């Protein structure tokens, strides 16, 4: 019988621990959105100006600014970073340890 959630060891990803099936993707989106929002803050861009620069609608920028990321793809977030003169590198490699599941990770 599986242990109750409160007795299981933490995975290191709160979204996994909460049972989100797309936890890796949501975590990656959150990291990219955080970086995008930091850049937008530094540049002092309005949502309308950010929308024009990133090729998104103002409502999408509002969602991004509020970390409501379900309607924004990873690709769109990466293209937004490129539009803000940042490079995005994607690295594919075998998982590191046999007991660790393969995963999507983003370092920004």
Phi and psi in radians as a Rosetta constraint file:
Dihedral C 1 N 2 CA 2 C 2 CIRCULARHARMONIC -1.247 0.35
Dihedral N 2 CA 2 C 2 N 3 CIRCULARHARMONIC 2.542 0.35
Dihedral C 2 N 3 CA 3 C 3 CIRCULARHARMONIC -1.215 0.35
Dihedral N 3 CA 3 C 3 N 4 CIRCULARHARMONIC 2.568 0.35
Dihedral C 3 N 4 CA 4 C 4 CIRCULARHARMONIC -1.038 0.35
Dihedral N 4 CA 4 C 4 N 5 CIRCULARHARMONIC 2.639 0.35
Dihedral C 4 N 5 CA 5 C 5 CIRCULARHARMONIC -0.889 0.35
Dihedral N 5 CA 5 C 5 N 6 CIRCULARHARMONIC -0.691 0.35
Dihedral C 5 N 6 CA 6 C 6 CIRCULARHARMONIC -1.146 0.35
Dihedral N 6 CA 6 C 6 N 7 CIRCULARHARMONIC -0.330 0.35
Dihedral C 6 N 7 CA 7 C 7 CIRCULARHARMONIC -1.785 0.35
Dihedral N 7 CA 7 C 7 N 8 CIRCULARHARMONIC -0.077 0.35
Dihedral C 7 N 8 CA 8 C 8 CIRCULARHARMONIC -1.417 0.35
Dihedral N 8 CA 8 C 8 N 9 CIRCULARHARMONIC 2.611 0.35
Dihedral C 8 N 9 CA 9 C 9 CIRCULARHARMONIC -1.220 0.35
Dihedral N 9 CA 9 C 9 N 10 CIRCULARHARMONIC 2.506 0.35
Dihedral C 9 N 10 CA 10 C 10 CIRCULARHARMONIC -1.178 0.35
Dihedral N 10 CA 10 C 10 N 11 CIRCULARHARMONIC 2.502 0.35
Dihedral C 10 N 11 CA 11 C 11 CIRCULARHARMONIC -1.495 0.35
Dihedral N 11 CA 11 C 11 N 12 CIRCULARHARMONIC -0.265 0.35
Dihedral C 11 N 12 CA 12 C 12 CIRCULARHARMONIC 1.683 0.35
Dihedral N 12 CA 12 C 12 N 13 CIRCULARHARMONIC -0.140 0.35
Dihedral C 12 N 13 CA 13 C 13 CIRCULARHARMONIC -2.253 0.35
Dihedral N 13 CA 13 C 13 N 14 CIRCULARHARMONIC 1.888 0.35
Dihedral C 13 N 14 CA 14 C 14 CIRCULARHARMONIC -1.028 0.35
Dihedral N 14 CA 14 C 14 N 15 CIRCULARHARMONIC -0.554 0.35
Dihedral C 14 N 15 CA 15 C 15 CIRCULARHARMONIC -1.194 0.35
Dihedral N 15 CA 15 C 15 N 16 CIRCULARHARMONIC -0.619 0.35
Dihedral C 15 N 16 CA 16 C 16 CIRCULARHARMONIC -1.147 0.35
Dihedral N 16 CA 16 C 16 N 17 CIRCULARHARMONIC -0.806 0.35
Dihedral C 16 N 17 CA 17 C 17 CIRCULARHARMONIC -1.081 0.35
Dihedral N 17 CA 17 C 17 N 18 CIRCULARHARMONIC -0.511 0.35
Dihedral C 17 N 18 CA 18 C 18 CIRCULARHARMONIC -1.469 0.35
Dihedral N 18 CA 18 C 18 N 19 CIRCULARHARMONIC -0.069 0.35
Dihedral C 18 N 19 CA 19 C 19 CIRCULARHARMONIC 1.608 0.35
Dihedral N 19 CA 19 C 19 N 20 CIRCULARHARMONIC 0.226 0.35
Dihedral C 19 N 20 CA 20 C 20 CIRCULARHARMONIC -1.219 0.35
Dihedral N 20 CA 20 C 20 N 21 CIRCULARHARMONIC 2.184 0.35
Dihedral C 20 N 21 CA 21 C 21 CIRCULARHARMONIC -1.177 0.35
Dihedral N 21 CA 21 C 21 N 22 CIRCULARHARMONIC -0.540 0.35
Dihedral C 21 N 22 CA 22 C 22 CIRCULARHARMONIC -1.802 0.35
Dihedral N 22 CA 22 C 22 N 23 CIRCULARHARMONIC 0.631 0.35
Dihedral C 22 N 23 CA 23 C 23 CIRCULARHARMONIC -1.034 0.35
Dihedral N 23 CA 23 C 23 N 24 CIRCULARHARMONIC -0.736 0.35
Dihedral C 23 N 24 CA 24 C 24 CIRCULARHARMONIC -1.074 0.35
Dihedral N 24 CA 24 C 24 N 25 CIRCULARHARMONIC -0.794 0.35
Dihedral C 24 N 25 CA 25 C 25 CIRCULARHARMONIC -1.128 0.35
Dihedral N 25 CA 25 C 25 N 26 CIRCULARHARMONIC -0.780 0.35
Dihedral C 25 N 26 CA 26 C 26 CIRCULARHARMONIC -1.102 0.35
Dihedral N 26 CA 26 C 26 N 27 CIRCULARHARMONIC -0.674 0.35
Dihedral C 26 N 27 CA 27 C 27 CIRCULARHARMONIC -1.120 0.35
Dihedral N 27 CA 27 C 27 N 28 CIRCULARHARMONIC -0.767 0.35
Dihedral C 27 N 28 CA 28 C 28 CIRCULARHARMONIC -1.087 0.35
Dihedral N 28 CA 28 C 28 N 29 CIRCULARHARMONIC -0.762 0.35
Dihedral C 28 N 29 CA 29 C 29 CIRCULARHARMONIC -1.066 0.35
Dihedral N 29 CA 29 C 29 N 30 CIRCULARHARMONIC -0.724 0.35
Dihedral C 29 N 30 CA 30 C 30 CIRCULARHARMONIC -1.094 0.35
Dihedral N 30 CA 30 C 30 N 31 CIRCULARHARMONIC -0.726 0.35
Dihedral C 30 N 31 CA 31 C 31 CIRCULARHARMONIC -1.123 0.35
Dihedral N 31 CA 31 C 31 N 32 CIRCULARHARMONIC -0.784 0.35
Dihedral C 31 N 32 CA 32 C 32 CIRCULARHARMONIC -1.156 0.35
Dihedral N 32 CA 32 C 32 N 33 CIRCULARHARMONIC -0.711 0.35
Dihedral C 32 N 33 CA 33 C 33 CIRCULARHARMONIC -1.128 0.35
Dihedral N 33 CA 33 C 33 N 34 CIRCULARHARMONIC -0.695 0.35
Dihedral C 33 N 34 CA 34 C 34 CIRCULARHARMONIC -1.026 0.35
Dihedral N 34 CA 34 C 34 N 35 CIRCULARHARMONIC -0.812 0.35
Dihedral C 34 N 35 CA 35 C 35 CIRCULARHARMONIC -1.128 0.35
Dihedral N 35 CA 35 C 35 N 36 CIRCULARHARMONIC -0.780 0.35
Dihedral C 35 N 36 CA 36 C 36 CIRCULARHARMONIC -1.011 0.35
Dihedral N 36 CA 36 C 36 N 37 CIRCULARHARMONIC -0.803 0.35
Dihedral C 36 N 37 CA 37 C 37 CIRCULARHARMONIC -1.136 0.35
Dihedral N 37 CA 37 C 37 N 38 CIRCULARHARMONIC -0.647 0.35
Dihedral C 37 N 38 CA 38 C 38 CIRCULARHARMONIC -1.064 0.35
Dihedral N 38 CA 38 C 38 N 39 CIRCULARHARMONIC -0.767 0.35
Dihedral C 38 N 39 CA 39 C 39 CIRCULARHARMONIC -1.162 0.35
Dihedral N 39 CA 39 C 39 N 40 CIRCULARHARMONIC -0.783 0.35
Dihedral C 39 N 40 CA 40 C 40 CIRCULARHARMONIC -1.062 0.35
Dihedral N 40 CA 40 C 40 N 41 CIRCULARHARMONIC -0.700 0.35
Dihedral C 40 N 41 CA 41 C 41 CIRCULARHARMONIC -1.095 0.35
Dihedral N 41 CA 41 C 41 N 42 CIRCULARHARMONIC -0.833 0.35
Dihedral C 41 N 42 CA 42 C 42 CIRCULARHARMONIC -1.016 0.35
Dihedral N 42 CA 42 C 42 N 43 CIRCULARHARMONIC -0.688 0.35
Dihedral C 42 N 43 CA 43 C 43 CIRCULARHARMONIC -1.436 0.35
Dihedral N 43 CA 43 C 43 N 44 CIRCULARHARMONIC -0.181 0.35
Dihedral C 43 N 44 CA 44 C 44 CIRCULARHARMONIC 1.112 0.35
Dihedral N 44 CA 44 C 44 N 45 CIRCULARHARMONIC 0.582 0.35
Dihedral C 44 N 45 CA 45 C 45 CIRCULARHARMONIC -1.403 0.35
Dihedral N 45 CA 45 C 45 N 46 CIRCULARHARMONIC 2.435 0.35
Dihedral C 45 N 46 CA 46 C 46 CIRCULARHARMONIC -1.266 0.35
Dihedral N 46 CA 46 C 46 N 47 CIRCULARHARMONIC 2.900 0.35
Dihedral C 46 N 47 CA 47 C 47 CIRCULARHARMONIC -1.090 0.35
Dihedral N 47 CA 47 C 47 N 48 CIRCULARHARMONIC -0.663 0.35
Dihedral C 47 N 48 CA 48 C 48 CIRCULARHARMONIC -1.142 0.35
Dihedral N 48 CA 48 C 48 N 49 CIRCULARHARMONIC -0.756 0.35
Dihedral C 48 N 49 CA 49 C 49 CIRCULARHARMONIC -1.161 0.35
Dihedral N 49 CA 49 C 49 N 50 CIRCULARHARMONIC -0.724 0.35
Dihedral C 49 N 50 CA 50 C 50 CIRCULARHARMONIC -1.093 0.35
Dihedral N 50 CA 50 C 50 N 51 CIRCULARHARMONIC -0.707 0.35
Dihedral C 50 N 51 CA 51 C 51 CIRCULARHARMONIC -1.059 0.35
Dihedral N 51 CA 51 C 51 N 52 CIRCULARHARMONIC -0.800 0.35
Dihedral C 51 N 52 CA 52 C 52 CIRCULARHARMONIC -1.082 0.35
Dihedral N 52 CA 52 C 52 N 53 CIRCULARHARMONIC -0.785 0.35
Dihedral C 52 N 53 CA 53 C 53 CIRCULARHARMONIC -1.168 0.35
Dihedral N 53 CA 53 C 53 N 54 CIRCULARHARMONIC -0.670 0.35
Dihedral C 53 N 54 CA 54 C 54 CIRCULARHARMONIC -1.614 0.35
Dihedral N 54 CA 54 C 54 N 55 CIRCULARHARMONIC -0.102 0.35
Dihedral C 54 N 55 CA 55 C 55 CIRCULARHARMONIC 1.227 0.35
Dihedral N 55 CA 55 C 55 N 56 CIRCULARHARMONIC 0.576 0.35
Dihedral C 55 N 56 CA 56 C 56 CIRCULARHARMONIC -2.091 0.35
Dihedral N 56 CA 56 C 56 N 57 CIRCULARHARMONIC 2.957 0.35
Dihedral C 56 N 57 CA 57 C 57 CIRCULARHARMONIC -1.457 0.35
Dihedral N 57 CA 57 C 57 N 58 CIRCULARHARMONIC 2.792 0.35
Dihedral C 57 N 58 CA 58 C 58 CIRCULARHARMONIC -1.077 0.35
Dihedral N 58 CA 58 C 58 N 59 CIRCULARHARMONIC -0.698 0.35
Dihedral C 58 N 59 CA 59 C 59 CIRCULARHARMONIC -1.065 0.35
Dihedral N 59 CA 59 C 59 N 60 CIRCULARHARMONIC -0.606 0.35
Dihedral C 59 N 60 CA 60 C 60 CIRCULARHARMONIC -1.150 0.35
Dihedral N 60 CA 60 C 60 N 61 CIRCULARHARMONIC -0.697 0.35
Dihedral C 60 N 61 CA 61 C 61 CIRCULARHARMONIC -1.119 0.35
Dihedral N 61 CA 61 C 61 N 62 CIRCULARHARMONIC -0.706 0.35
Dihedral C 61 N 62 CA 62 C 62 CIRCULARHARMONIC -1.034 0.35
Dihedral N 62 CA 62 C 62 N 63 CIRCULARHARMONIC -0.771 0.35
Dihedral C 62 N 63 CA 63 C 63 CIRCULARHARMONIC -1.071 0.35
Dihedral N 63 CA 63 C 63 N 64 CIRCULARHARMONIC -0.786 0.35
Dihedral C 63 N 64 CA 64 C 64 CIRCULARHARMONIC -1.039 0.35
Dihedral N 64 CA 64 C 64 N 65 CIRCULARHARMONIC -0.810 0.35
Dihedral C 64 N 65 CA 65 C 65 CIRCULARHARMONIC -1.113 0.35
Dihedral N 65 CA 65 C 65 N 66 CIRCULARHARMONIC -0.466 0.35
Dihedral C 65 N 66 CA 66 C 66 CIRCULARHARMONIC -1.791 0.35
Dihedral N 66 CA 66 C 66 N 67 CIRCULARHARMONIC 0.193 0.35
Dihedral C 66 N 67 CA 67 C 67 CIRCULARHARMONIC 1.001 0.35
Dihedral N 67 CA 67 C 67 N 68 CIRCULARHARMONIC 0.590 0.35
Dihedral C 67 N 68 CA 68 C 68 CIRCULARHARMONIC -1.685 0.35
Dihedral N 68 CA 68 C 68 N 69 CIRCULARHARMONIC 1.576 0.35
Dihedral C 68 N 69 CA 69 C 69 CIRCULARHARMONIC -1.823 0.35
Dihedral N 69 CA 69 C 69 N 70 CIRCULARHARMONIC 0.007 0.35
Dihedral C 69 N 70 CA 70 C 70 CIRCULARHARMONIC -1.045 0.35
Dihedral N 70 CA 70 C 70 N 71 CIRCULARHARMONIC -0.573 0.35
Dihedral C 70 N 71 CA 71 C 71 CIRCULARHARMONIC -1.647 0.35
Dihedral N 71 CA 71 C 71 N 72 CIRCULARHARMONIC 0.192 0.35
Dihedral C 71 N 72 CA 72 C 72 CIRCULARHARMONIC -2.132 0.35
Dihedral N 72 CA 72 C 72 N 73 CIRCULARHARMONIC 2.184 0.35
Dihedral C 72 N 73 CA 73 C 73 CIRCULARHARMONIC -1.380 0.35
Dihedral N 73 CA 73 C 73 N 74 CIRCULARHARMONIC 2.769 0.35
Dihedral C 73 N 74 CA 74 C 74 CIRCULARHARMONIC -1.000 0.35
Dihedral N 74 CA 74 C 74 N 75 CIRCULARHARMONIC -0.717 0.35
Dihedral C 74 N 75 CA 75 C 75 CIRCULARHARMONIC -1.054 0.35
Dihedral N 75 CA 75 C 75 N 76 CIRCULARHARMONIC -0.780 0.35
Dihedral C 75 N 76 CA 76 C 76 CIRCULARHARMONIC -1.072 0.35
Dihedral N 76 CA 76 C 76 N 77 CIRCULARHARMONIC -0.709 0.35
Dihedral C 76 N 77 CA 77 C 77 CIRCULARHARMONIC -1.136 0.35
Dihedral N 77 CA 77 C 77 N 78 CIRCULARHARMONIC -0.729 0.35
Dihedral C 77 N 78 CA 78 C 78 CIRCULARHARMONIC -1.145 0.35
Dihedral N 78 CA 78 C 78 N 79 CIRCULARHARMONIC -0.746 0.35
Dihedral C 78 N 79 CA 79 C 79 CIRCULARHARMONIC -1.122 0.35
Dihedral N 79 CA 79 C 79 N 80 CIRCULARHARMONIC -0.578 0.35
Dihedral C 79 N 80 CA 80 C 80 CIRCULARHARMONIC -1.099 0.35
Dihedral N 80 CA 80 C 80 N 81 CIRCULARHARMONIC -0.734 0.35
Dihedral C 80 N 81 CA 81 C 81 CIRCULARHARMONIC -1.113 0.35
Dihedral N 81 CA 81 C 81 N 82 CIRCULARHARMONIC -0.697 0.35
Dihedral C 81 N 82 CA 82 C 82 CIRCULARHARMONIC -1.108 0.35
Dihedral N 82 CA 82 C 82 N 83 CIRCULARHARMONIC -0.715 0.35
Dihedral C 82 N 83 CA 83 C 83 CIRCULARHARMONIC -1.091 0.35
Dihedral N 83 CA 83 C 83 N 84 CIRCULARHARMONIC -0.418 0.35
Dihedral C 83 N 84 CA 84 C 84 CIRCULARHARMONIC -1.684 0.35
Dihedral N 84 CA 84 C 84 N 85 CIRCULARHARMONIC 0.378 0.35
Dihedral C 84 N 85 CA 85 C 85 CIRCULARHARMONIC 1.137 0.35
Dihedral N 85 CA 85 C 85 N 86 CIRCULARHARMONIC 0.656 0.35
Dihedral C 85 N 86 CA 86 C 86 CIRCULARHARMONIC -2.083 0.35
Dihedral N 86 CA 86 C 86 N 87 CIRCULARHARMONIC 2.560 0.35
Dihedral C 86 N 87 CA 87 C 87 CIRCULARHARMONIC -1.625 0.35
Dihedral N 87 CA 87 C 87 N 88 CIRCULARHARMONIC 2.575 0.35
Dihedral C 87 N 88 CA 88 C 88 CIRCULARHARMONIC -2.141 0.35
Dihedral N 88 CA 88 C 88 N 89 CIRCULARHARMONIC 2.150 0.35
Dihedral C 88 N 89 CA 89 C 89 CIRCULARHARMONIC -1.890 0.35
Dihedral N 89 CA 89 C 89 N 90 CIRCULARHARMONIC 2.354 0.35
Dihedral C 89 N 90 CA 90 C 90 CIRCULARHARMONIC -2.007 0.35
Dihedral N 90 CA 90 C 90 N 91 CIRCULARHARMONIC 2.213 0.35
Dihedral C 90 N 91 CA 91 C 91 CIRCULARHARMONIC -2.096 0.35
Dihedral N 91 CA 91 C 91 N 92 CIRCULARHARMONIC 2.258 0.35
Dihedral C 91 N 92 CA 92 C 92 CIRCULARHARMONIC -2.007 0.35
Dihedral N 92 CA 92 C 92 N 93 CIRCULARHARMONIC 2.235 0.35
Dihedral C 92 N 93 CA 93 C 93 CIRCULARHARMONIC -2.645 0.35
Dihedral N 93 CA 93 C 93 N 94 CIRCULARHARMONIC 2.827 0.35
Dihedral C 93 N 94 CA 94 C 94 CIRCULARHARMONIC -1.115 0.35
Dihedral N 94 CA 94 C 94 N 95 CIRCULARHARMONIC 2.658 0.35
Dihedral C 94 N 95 CA 95 C 95 CIRCULARHARMONIC -1.077 0.35
Dihedral N 95 CA 95 C 95 N 96 CIRCULARHARMONIC 2.729 0.35
Dihedral C 95 N 96 CA 96 C 96 CIRCULARHARMONIC -1.387 0.35
Dihedral N 96 CA 96 C 96 N 97 CIRCULARHARMONIC -0.792 0.35
Dihedral C 96 N 97 CA 97 C 97 CIRCULARHARMONIC -2.188 0.35
Dihedral N 97 CA 97 C 97 N 98 CIRCULARHARMONIC 2.599 0.35
Dihedral C 97 N 98 CA 98 C 98 CIRCULARHARMONIC -1.142 0.35
Dihedral N 98 CA 98 C 98 N 99 CIRCULARHARMONIC -0.459 0.35
Dihedral C 98 N 99 CA 99 C 99 CIRCULARHARMONIC -1.534 0.35
Dihedral N 99 CA 99 C 99 N 100 CIRCULARHARMONIC -0.160 0.35
Dihedral C 99 N 100 CA 100 C 100 CIRCULARHARMONIC -1.677 0.35
Dihedral N 100 CA 100 C 100 N 101 CIRCULARHARMONIC 2.190 0.35
Dihedral C 100 N 101 CA 101 C 101 CIRCULARHARMONIC -1.199 0.35
Dihedral N 101 CA 101 C 101 N 102 CIRCULARHARMONIC 2.653 0.35
Dihedral C 101 N 102 CA 102 C 102 CIRCULARHARMONIC -1.086 0.35
Dihedral N 102 CA 102 C 102 N 103 CIRCULARHARMONIC 2.574 0.35
Dihedral C 102 N 103 CA 103 C 103 CIRCULARHARMONIC -2.694 0.35
Dihedral N 103 CA 103 C 103 N 104 CIRCULARHARMONIC 2.912 0.35
Dihedral C 103 N 104 CA 104 C 104 CIRCULARHARMONIC -1.768 0.35
Dihedral N 104 CA 104 C 104 N 105 CIRCULARHARMONIC 2.205 0.35
Dihedral C 104 N 105 CA 105 C 105 CIRCULARHARMONIC -2.295 0.35
Dihedral N 105 CA 105 C 105 N 106 CIRCULARHARMONIC 2.509 0.35
Dihedral C 105 N 106 CA 106 C 106 CIRCULARHARMONIC -2.215 0.35
Dihedral N 106 CA 106 C 106 N 107 CIRCULARHARMONIC 2.265 0.35
Dihedral C 106 N 107 CA 107 C 107 CIRCULARHARMONIC -2.015 0.35
Dihedral N 107 CA 107 C 107 N 108 CIRCULARHARMONIC 2.188 0.35
